[in-house]
């Protein structure tokens, strides 16, 4: 939540299909949800519902975002 511009810039680099999934991930992580297990379950569902190519793209994207925001 602290760096929405950084995350948005990373999302902008993705294919259209990966952007849809990445935006869902961003919105979920930025939500007020406090149940960590629910977050993990929903993040996994977003990832697994994507095509194999999009999943690979999201894996790279998630690493890039983590580095960009200092995780």
C-alpha positions as CSV (number, residue, x, y, z in Angstrom):
1,X,0.0,0.0,0.0
2,X,2.9,2.3,0.7
3,X,4.2,2.3,-2.9
4,X,1.2,2.1,-5.3
5,X,3.1,3.9,-8.1
6,X,5.9,1.3,-8.0
7,X,3.5,-1.6,-8.2
8,X,1.5,0.1,-11.0
9,X,4.6,0.7,-13.0
10,X,5.5,-3.0,-12.7
11,X,2.0,-4.0,-13.7
12,X,2.2,-1.8,-16.8
13,X,5.0,-3.9,-18.1
14,X,2.9,-7.1,-18.2
15,X,0.8,-8.6,-20.9
16,X,-2.9,-7.7,-20.9
17,X,-3.8,-11.1,-19.4
18,X,-1.2,-10.9,-16.7
19,X,-2.2,-7.3,-15.9
20,X,-5.7,-8.5,-15.0
21,X,-4.4,-11.1,-12.6
22,X,-1.7,-8.7,-11.2
23,X,-4.4,-6.1,-10.5
24,X,-6.5,-8.6,-8.7
25,X,-3.4,-9.6,-6.6
26,X,-2.6,-5.9,-5.9
27,X,-6.2,-5.1,-4.9
28,X,-6.3,-8.1,-2.6
29,X,-3.0,-7.3,-0.9
30,X,-4.0,-3.7,-0.5
31,X,-7.4,-4.6,1.0
32,X,-8.2,-4.5,4.7
33,X,-8.4,-8.3,4.9
34,X,-6.7,-9.4,8.1
35,X,-7.0,-13.1,7.7
36,X,-3.6,-14.2,6.3
37,X,-4.7,-17.7,5.4
38,X,-7.6,-16.2,3.4
39,X,-5.2,-13.9,1.6
40,X,-2.9,-16.7,0.8
41,X,-5.8,-18.9,-0.4
42,X,-7.2,-16.1,-2.6
43,X,-3.7,-15.2,-4.0
44,X,-3.1,-18.9,-4.9
45,X,-6.6,-19.0,-6.6
46,X,-5.7,-16.0,-8.7
47,X,-2.4,-17.5,-9.7
48,X,-3.8,-21.0,-10.4
49,X,-6.7,-19.7,-12.5
50,X,-4.3,-18.1,-15.0
51,X,-2.8,-19.9,-18.0
52,X,0.7,-21.4,-17.7
53,X,2.3,-18.5,-19.6
54,X,0.6,-15.9,-17.4
55,X,1.6,-17.9,-14.2
56,X,5.2,-17.7,-15.3
57,X,4.9,-14.0,-16.0
58,X,3.3,-13.4,-12.6
59,X,6.0,-15.3,-10.8
60,X,8.6,-12.9,-12.4
61,X,6.4,-9.9,-11.7
62,X,5.9,-10.9,-8.0
63,X,9.6,-11.1,-7.5
64,X,10.2,-7.8,-9.2
65,X,7.5,-6.1,-7.1
66,X,8.9,-7.6,-3.9
67,X,12.4,-6.2,-4.8
68,X,11.0,-2.8,-5.8
69,X,9.1,-2.3,-2.6
70,X,11.9,-3.7,-0.4
71,X,10.6,-7.0,0.7
